[in-house]
Each structure stands twice: as structure tokens, then as C-alpha cells.
Amino acid sequence: MKKQTQNLKSFLTSMSIVLLLSGCSIYHINSEDISTDFFPSKNSANDVAYLEEIDNPFEIIGYVTINTERNQRINEVVEKMKHEAAILGGDAITNIQTDATGSWKRLPVQNFVGNGYVRANFKASVIVFK
């Protein structure tokens, strides 16, 4: 009986940890493929560039949207975007736009985590060069 009680406690503890951690994701990443053409995935995010201005002809093949805590560094957001763009087969990401339309959640723990509950969306165009 004692072993069964210990197993139950271990199970409940494990389930509690899983449930608590599953709701604490920093990044929510979505991508949208808008091209009818097939583009093979890149080997790594290093094969995808971030370009603010583009001089060469290109085609937009999709969009990457990341919802994250507003206090995340932009270079971390760009790396996540490049990874997702590599899956879509993009050569580069460009035209990053953001909206900090997150709202404060009224929780007692708010003072402890600062502005961790304010979310922002970052959206970039995924392009391939022609």
C-alpha cells in the first residue's frame, strides 16, 4: 500500500510540473505558405538572411508570425523567424512588423515577473530570390 501511495504522489507531482510548464511557452510560432510553387527546406537557419532592404528581384512565398513576451530581444526573435523561414524554403526574411497589443494579466505574481505577461506579435515576409 505504501508503494502505491508513493507511485501516486510521483505521478501527481509529474503531471503538475508538466501542466505548469506547458502553459509557460515564451514563443508561439506560426507560418503561412502562400506560394503554389515548391521550395525545398534549407539545411539550417544560417542559410536564411535577414534583410531590411532588398535590391534583387524576389517573390514572397509566405509569412512567419511569432507571438512572444514583449521583453524578448529582437535578435532572438529574428533567429526564430529564420528557422521557420528555412523550413518554408526561404532565402531571406524581410519587412518585420510588430504590434505590442498584448494586455496585462491581473495576477498576483505580476510584481515578480515584471512585464513578462505583455505579449507582442512579430510578422515577417519570407522571400526567395528570382
C-alpha positions in Angstrom: 0.0 0.0 0.0 2.9 2.4 0.8 4.5 1.8 -2.6 1.2 2.5 -4.3 0.9 5.8 -2.4 4.4 6.8 -3.4 3.7 6.0 -7.0 0.5 8.1 -6.9 2.4 11.0 -5.4 5.1 10.8 -8.0 2.5 10.6 -10.8 0.7 13.7 -9.4 3.9 15.6 -9.0 5.0 14.8 -12.5 1.6 15.8 -14.0 1.6 19.1 -12.1 5.0 20.0 -13.4 4.0 19.1 -17.0 0.8 21.2 -16.7 2.6 24.2 -15.2 5.4 24.2 -17.8 3.1 23.6 -20.8 1.4 27.0 -20.3 4.6 28.9 -20.0 5.9 29.0 -23.6 7.8 32.1 -24.5 7.3 31.7 -28.2 4.3 30.8 -30.3 5.4 30.4 -33.9 3.1 30.2 -37.0 4.0 30.2 -40.6 1.8 30.6 -43.7 2.9 29.3 -47.1 1.3 31.4 -49.8 3.1 30.1 -52.9 1.8 27.4 -55.2 5.5 26.5 -56.0 7.6 24.1 -54.0 10.7 25.3 -52.4 12.9 22.8 -50.6 13.7 23.4 -47.0 17.1 24.9 -46.1 19.6 22.9 -44.1 19.8 25.5 -41.3 18.6 28.9 -40.2 22.1 30.1 -41.2 21.1 29.7 -44.8 18.4 32.4 -44.4 19.3 36.1 -44.3 17.5 38.9 -42.6 17.4 41.9 -45.0 16.0 45.3 -44.2 16.3 46.4 -47.8 16.3 44.3 -51.0 17.9 45.2 -54.2 17.4 42.0 -56.2 14.1 40.7 -57.6 12.2 38.4 -55.2 9.0 36.6 -54.6 7.1 36.4 -51.3 6.4 32.8 -50.6 5.0 33.1 -47.1 4.8 34.8 -43.7 6.2 33.9 -40.3 4.4 35.2 -37.2 5.8 34.9 -33.7 3.9 35.8 -30.6 6.2 36.3 -27.6 6.8 38.2 -24.5 7.4 41.8 -25.3 10.7 41.9 -23.4 12.4 39.4 -25.7 15.4 40.6 -27.6 14.8 41.2 -31.3 17.8 39.2 -32.4 16.3 36.1 -30.6 13.0 36.7 -32.4 14.8 37.1 -35.8 16.6 33.8 -35.2 13.3 32.0 -34.5 11.9 33.6 -37.7 14.9 32.5 -39.8 14.5 28.9 -38.5 10.8 28.8 -39.6 11.6 30.5 -42.9 14.3 27.8 -43.5 11.5 25.2 -43.2 9.5 27.1 -45.8 12.5 27.2 -48.2 13.0 30.9 -48.0 16.2 32.7 -48.9 15.6 35.6 -46.6 13.1 37.3 -44.2 12.3 41.0 -44.5 9.7 43.6 -43.6 9.4 42.7 -39.9 6.4 44.4 -38.3 5.4 44.3 -34.7 2.4 45.2 -32.6 2.6 45.3 -28.9 -1.1 44.8 -28.4 -0.6 42.5 -25.5 -2.6 43.1 -22.4 -1.7 42.9 -18.7 -3.0 39.9 -17.0 -4.1 40.6 -13.5 -2.3 38.0 -11.5 -0.8 38.3 -8.0 2.6 37.1 -9.4 2.7 40.1 -11.7 5.1 42.1 -9.5 7.6 39.2 -9.5 7.8 38.7 -13.3 7.5 42.4 -14.4 6.2 42.8 -17.9 6.5 39.2 -18.7 2.8 39.0 -19.4 2.7 41.6 -22.1 2.8 39.9 -25.5 3.8 41.2 -28.9 3.4 39.8 -32.4 6.2 40.0 -34.9 5.5 39.2 -38.5 8.0 38.9 -41.4 7.8 38.2 -45.1 9.6 35.1 -46.3 11.1 35.6 -49.7 13.0 33.7 -52.4 15.2 35.5 -54.9 14.3 35.1 -58.6 
